[in-house]
Amino acid sequence: MMKLVIILVIFLVISFPAY
């Protein structure tokens, strides 16, 4: 379960590049 959360977070970071 934790792995899914981590993958989702990473995907979001890649989708929305930090300014």
Backbone as JSON Lines, residues from 0, in Angstrom:
{"i":0,"aa":"M","n":[0.84,-1.21,0.0],"ca":[0.0,0.0,0.0],"c":[0.87,1.25,0.0]}
{"i":1,"aa":"M","n":[1.89,1.25,0.82],"ca":[2.77,2.41,0.9],"c":[3.44,2.67,-0.43]}
{"i":2,"aa":"K","n":[3.79,1.59,-1.14],"ca":[4.45,1.75,-2.43],"c":[3.56,2.52,-3.39]}
{"i":3,"aa":"L","n":[2.26,2.23,-3.37],"ca":[1.32,2.92,-4.27],"c":[1.29,4.41,-3.96]}
{"i":4,"aa":"V","n":[1.29,4.73,-2.66],"ca":[1.25,6.14,-2.26],"c":[2.5,6.86,-2.75]}
{"i":5,"aa":"I","n":[3.67,6.22,-2.57],"ca":[4.93,6.83,-2.99],"c":[4.94,7.04,-4.49]}
{"i":6,"aa":"I","n":[4.48,6.05,-5.25],"ca":[4.44,6.16,-6.71],"c":[3.54,7.31,-7.12]}
{"i":7,"aa":"L","n":[2.39,7.45,-6.47],"ca":[1.45,8.53,-6.79],"c":[2.09,9.88,-6.53]}
{"i":8,"aa":"V","n":[2.77,10.02,-5.4],"ca":[3.42,11.29,-5.05],"c":[4.47,11.64,-6.09]}
{"i":9,"aa":"I","n":[5.31,10.65,-6.45],"ca":[6.36,10.9,-7.44],"c":[5.75,11.29,-8.77]}
{"i":10,"aa":"F","n":[4.67,10.6,-9.16],"ca":[4.02,10.91,-10.43],"c":[3.5,12.34,-10.43]}
{"i":11,"aa":"L","n":[2.91,12.77,-9.32],"ca":[2.39,14.13,-9.21],"c":[3.51,15.15,-9.32]}
{"i":12,"aa":"V","n":[4.65,14.86,-8.67],"ca":[5.79,15.78,-8.71],"c":[6.3,15.91,-10.15]}
{"i":13,"aa":"I","n":[6.34,14.79,-10.87],"ca":[6.81,14.83,-12.26],"c":[5.81,15.56,-13.14]}
{"i":14,"aa":"S","n":[4.52,15.35,-12.89],"ca":[3.48,16.0,-13.69],"c":[3.5,17.51,-13.46]}
{"i":15,"aa":"F","n":[3.63,17.9,-12.18],"ca":[3.67,19.33,-11.86],"c":[5.06,19.72,-11.37]}
{"i":16,"aa":"P","n":[5.91,20.19,-12.32],"ca":[7.29,20.58,-11.95],"c":[7.29,21.72,-10.93]}
{"i":17,"aa":"A","n":[8.18,21.62,-9.97],"ca":[8.25,22.65,-8.92],"c":[8.84,23.94,-9.5]}
{"i":18,"aa":"Y","n":[8.32,25.05,-9.04],"ca":[8.82,26.33,-9.54],"c":[10.11,26.71,-8.84]}
